[in-house]
């Protein structure tokens, strides 16, 4: 698996006429090497693959990154990197310009004087857009665990329970079901707070006759599911049912329409147009979806500005929403796999309006 990923990266480097690349971003480093530690740098050339890390992770890196030569870097990591790059005879080095701070980039250029440093962006991120079978299996399991956790949490959503209690129960259940953990900052937003697209769980107590939006997911082998369901506590009125039905229609139409060859703008319009046609367009202000994988928001986007082209192996979210400020909001989000002739929906929690 790692050999295949290295081959793909080397093909891209050859195509772009790049001699070598320095990989500093953690998820990219993990993707290309298999090393899960939090500190390290990878250098890939047409002939060599080198991973440098500190004392804490040296044994782990040697075990996990079997296709890489693993070395311990010194107190000054960039100085160690420069030394190894010179030993490899590299004359031009691409680096992840969007993943380094200004101070890190300045230090890198100083340490590598005499070597041409070429800023690049999203080389690894674009490779990560197409998932292999192992990645898809992990994402399926992460979605399954999130779905099971959703069913567990429903009886606990009642007046008087705080949003943070719900978030804590979700996280605990996800771990019990076998996930490494949930991703940080579960959204549990009730009542007027459900109008906050990123309303991280607060001390607010759930009340009667209000929406509760839950946005959460599980992490399996580093891969993250991302699911949102909105339920109602009490009896929804006609307008609330209309809002929910509009979001559900947008979600379902978008999922039916996604296929290889669509660009991000076209994919976004599949759901956005439904919401606009029903008079709620001004209340849907974010993109329809994003890629998921080793990060919860990956490079692939469904949005009004996206030029991403969908292809088989992409895994992304479909998450239309309506948010009426200081009143209420609804979002429904699924994880979908793009296949040659359509999509496979990985999440299966019910989407019909649940009134508790």
Secondary structure, DSSP 8 states (H G I E B T S, - for coil): -HHHHHHHHHHHHHHTT-SEEEE-SHHHHHHHH----SS-EEEEESS-EEEEE-GGGHHHHHHH-TTSEEEE--SSHHHHHHHHHHHTT-SEEEEEGGGS-HHHHHHHHHHTTTSEEEEE-SHHHHHHTS--HHHHHHHHHHHHHHHHHHHHHGGG--TT-BHHHHHHHHHHHHHHTT-SEE-SS-EEEEGGGGG-TT-B--S-B--SSEEEEEEE-EEETTEE--EEEEEEES---HHHHHHHHHHHHHHHHHHHH--TT-BHHHHHHHHHHHHHHTT-GGG--S-SEEB-SSSSS-S-EESTT---B--TT-EEEE--EEEETTTEEEE-BEEEEEETTEEEE------S--B-
